[in-house]
Amino acid sequence: MRVTKAQAQANREHIVETASVVFRERGFDGVGVADLMAAAGFTHGGFYKHFGSKADLMAEASAKSLEQSLIGAEALSVKDFIDVYVSRDHRDGRATGCTMAALCGDAARQSSDLKSAFAEGIERMLQTLGEKYPTGPDAAPGEAREKMIDLLARAVGAIMLSRACPDDSALADEILAVCHAQMTASLSIRS
């Protein structure tokens, strides 16, 4: 039975969406093509009808999930972003959480295509949130961007450090609480 072009495209999108979740949950090296395809409800043999390699799917799935994170961040103030991002819910929601916190460590060891997808996603997040960063009237050019780079690095790092601790660890919660408080305090505008 032949699959229409529209159905083939829908299947591909479903595979990418499924992979974006599975990669965030298990890491790039923690899942093989057969497992990815099974999670999407397809056979392993159909993979190469859609993708040239697992690396191609990794880059596409990462770009998709980074885009989803950006869409979520667009509706938030910087303070609301901190509240949502540096939270136990985000920490525990690895499969549906931010791709940066779940996969930056893995991405550092991958192809330049994948790193480019991450760089683009990070840049877009910095631009989106940097436009909302509260600065005073005498702010230097680029100050909001510099502060947003610092804030985003701390937010991602807080989630990564907290996830590295046992789930019931007091340290996991302490990392989130301290980082959240420090990031929120950093939003104060100097007059």
N, C-alpha and C positions, 0 to 999 in steps of 0.2 A: 504494500500500500504506500503510495507516494504522499509525501507531506507537502502541503502548499508552502509558498514562500512566506506567507503571513504566519502560518503555524511554526515554520522553522525559526522565524524571528522571535516569536513568542517563546519558543523552547529555549532559544539562546538567552533571552532576557531572564527567563526563570533560572537557568543554570548560573548565570552571573549573580543574580540576587541570592540564590542559595549559597554559592561559593563565598560571597561577601560575609554571610553569617558564619559559615563553617570556618573560614580562615580566621575571623576574629575570635572565634571560640577556641580553635585548636592550633592556630599558627600555620604559616605556609608549609612548613615541613612536617606538620603533625597530621596531614591528611593527603592521601593519594588521589589520583584521578578517578579510580574505580569508586572510592568512597564518596567523592564529590558527586559523581554522576548518580550513584545510588541514592544519596540524600536528595537529589533533585528529581528522582523518580525515573531515571533513564539508565540504559545499559552503558557500560564502559566503552563499547565499540562505537557509539555515536559521538564521542567526545571530539574526535578529529574532523568531524563534519562541521563543527562549529569553531574550533580553535586550533591554531598551529602547534601550540604547546601549553603545558601547565603555566609556564611563565607568562604567556599571553593572557590567560584567564586571570592570573594573579593581578596583573596590571589593570585589567578591565574591571575586575571585582573591587579592587582598591579604589579606583577612580569613582566607581558608582557609590561606594559607601562613604567616601570622603565628600562627595556631592550631597549625599543625604544628611551628613553632619552639618554641612554648610547651610542647607535649607533650614534645619532646626535652629541653628545659631542666628540666622537672619531675623527671626522673630523676637530675639532676646536682647535685653540691654546687657552691658558688660557685667553688671552685678548679678543679673538673672543667669547669665552664662556661668558665672562662678558657682552660683547656688546649685544649678543643675549638674554641672560637670564634676565639681569636687564634692561628690556625695557618695554615700554608701550604695544607693540605688545604681548609680553609674558604675561604681566599682564592681558590684555584683552582676551587672548586666553585660558581661563581656561580649556575648554574641550580638547584642543589639547596640552596644555602646560605640564610642568613638574609635575609628580605625587607627588614629594616631596612637592612642594609648595601648591598643591591642597589638599593633603590628610594626611600630617604628623600629623596635629592636630587630625584628626579622628583616624589615626592608633594608636595613643597613648592609645586609649580606647578600642582597639580590642584584638583579640586573639594573643597568642604567635606565631602562624603560620604566621599571617599577619605581625606582628612585625619582624619576621625573614625574610620575603620577603623584607621588607623595609631595614632592616640592610644589607642584601646582596646587594641590589640595591645601597645603599649609599656607601658601601665599594667598590664596583666595580667602581662607579663614582669617588671616591677619588683616587683609584689606577690609573685610566685612566688619570685623569687630573693632579694628583700628578707627574706623569712621565714627564709631559710637563711644570711643574711649573718652571719658571726661577729662578735659584739660582746661587750665585757666586761660585767661585772655592773653597772657604773656608767654604762652607756650612756644618753645622753639620749633622750627619746622622739623617734622619727623619725630617729635617727642611722643605722640600717641602711638606711632608704629613701634618705637623702641620699647615703650611700656607694654604694648600688647605682645611683642615677642617674649618679653620677660614673663608676662602673665601666662601666656599659652604654654611656655616651657615649664613653668611651675605647675600648671594644672595637669598637663600630661604626665610629668614626673610624679606628682602626688598620686595619681591613679596607678601608675606602674609600680611605685614603691608599695602602696597599699595592697595591690594584688599579689605582690611577691611574698606577703605575710600570710600565715594561716587565716582562714576565713573568720575564726572566732578570736583572733588576736587583738588584744588591746592596742598594740602598736599600729595595726592597720587603721583603726579608728582614730588614733591620736594623730597620725600623719595627715589624714583628711581634715581633722578639726584644726590643726595648727596651720596647715597650708591655706585652708578656706579663710581663716581669720586674718592671716597675713595678706592674702590677696585682696580681701575686702577692704582692709585698712589702707592698702596702697591706692585705692581709688579716690582717696581724699584729694580734693583740688586745693592747691596752695594759692592763696590770694596775693 
